[in-house]
Amino acid sequence: MRLKELRTKKGFTMSQLSEKTGLSKRTLEDIQRRSDCLVSNAIKIADALGITLDELCRE
């Protein structure tokens, strides 16, 4: 998962992404560190970043 790369490219801080997705900052940090999450959370992240799931999950 390319969360950090895409998040910074789109100009989102972790706090901003947390607000936009409704996921806790801690959850997002864990996802970014492990590159693993529930599909439902990946959908929220992709929607918030304005990208597809494929773009988010591509290695």
Contacts in CASP RR format, 6 or more apart in sequence:
PFRMAT RR
TARGET T0000
AUTHOR 0000-0000-0000
METHOD contacts of the structure
MODEL  1
MRLKELRTKKGFTMSQLSEKTGLSKRTLEDIQRRSDCLVSNAIKIADALG
ITLDELCRE
1 31 0 8 1.000
1 32 0 8 1.000
1 35 0 8 1.000
1 36 0 8 1.000
1 37 0 8 1.000
1 42 0 8 1.000
1 56 0 8 1.000
1 57 0 8 1.000
2 55 0 8 1.000
2 56 0 8 1.000
2 57 0 8 1.000
2 58 0 8 1.000
2 59 0 8 1.000
3 28 0 8 1.000
3 31 0 8 1.000
3 32 0 8 1.000
3 35 0 8 1.000
3 45 0 8 1.000
3 56 0 8 1.000
4 32 0 8 1.000
6 49 0 8 1.000
6 51 0 8 1.000
6 55 0 8 1.000
6 56 0 8 1.000
7 14 0 8 1.000
7 17 0 8 1.000
7 32 0 8 1.000
7 49 0 8 1.000
10 49 0 8 1.000
10 50 0 8 1.000
12 20 0 8 1.000
12 48 0 8 1.000
12 49 0 8 1.000
14 25 0 8 1.000
14 28 0 8 1.000
14 29 0 8 1.000
14 32 0 8 1.000
15 25 0 8 1.000
17 23 0 8 1.000
17 28 0 8 1.000
17 45 0 8 1.000
17 48 0 8 1.000
17 49 0 8 1.000
18 24 0 8 1.000
18 25 0 8 1.000
18 28 0 8 1.000
20 48 0 8 1.000
21 28 0 8 1.000
21 41 0 8 1.000
21 44 0 8 1.000
21 45 0 8 1.000
21 47 0 8 1.000
21 48 0 8 1.000
22 44 0 8 1.000
23 41 0 8 1.000
23 44 0 8 1.000
23 45 0 8 1.000
27 37 0 8 1.000
27 41 0 8 1.000
28 45 0 8 1.000
30 37 0 8 1.000
31 37 0 8 1.000
31 41 0 8 1.000
31 45 0 8 1.000
37 45 0 8 1.000
39 53 0 8 1.000
42 53 0 8 1.000
42 56 0 8 1.000
42 57 0 8 1.000
43 53 0 8 1.000
45 56 0 8 1.000
46 52 0 8 1.000
46 53 0 8 1.000
46 55 0 8 1.000
46 56 0 8 1.000
49 56 0 8 1.000
END
